[in-house]
Amino acid sequence: MTQFIKTVITVLSFAALPTLASPQDILSVTNGDLTIEFTKDDIAKLDRTTFETTTIWAEGKIEFSGPSLLSIVGLADITEGVLTLTAVNDYIIEIPVADITDETPIIAYLMNGKPFSRREKGPYWVVYPYDSDVKYQNEEIYAQSIWQLLSIEKNEEES
């Protein structure tokens, strides 16, 4: 009986510990020797852009919210060059910093006002306002719309 009580106390003490973010909930941004790791709470504190758009991956209009990609990389002093973005499944794309703006794309962390899971392409998804302009409706932009985003890194060499 004493062993049972010890086990219950041990289990309850671990249950009282704060929940740590899983590695998939952390977005890392690297510029040379500087790496910043953003949690969901960190990203939620940043200025965000919200827009409704359809996507080629889902039915109907969806409201996406999140900070601009430019604002996130700016926090790591990235202002030029080429970014390499990597997803949880090791999908990798490159986006020239010159191609991003204060408004687009965003790193969406809310879909229809709620955080979304990996199953729903979250927790971070690079999204453009596809319906707002035909320039966002092409294969290059769709390929850059990386979901389950894990890391962003400034390339040391230009592509």
Sequence and secondary structure as in RCSB ss.txt:
>XXXX:A:sequence
MTQFIKTVITVLSFAALPTLASPQDILSVTNGDLTIEFTKDDIAKLDRTTFETTTIWAEGKIEFSGPSLLSIVGL
ADITEGVLTLTAVNDYIIEIPVADITDETPIIAYLMNGKPFSRREKGPYWVVYPYDSDVKYQNEEIYAQSIWQLL
SIEKNEEES
>XXXX:A:secstr
 HHHHHHHHHHHHHHTS     GGG EEEEETTEEEEE HHHHHTS  EEEEE  TTSSS EEEEE BHHHHHHT
TT  SSEEEEEETT  EEEEEGGG  SSSSEEE EETTEE  GGGT S EEE  GGG GGGSSHHHHHH  BSEE
EEEE SS  
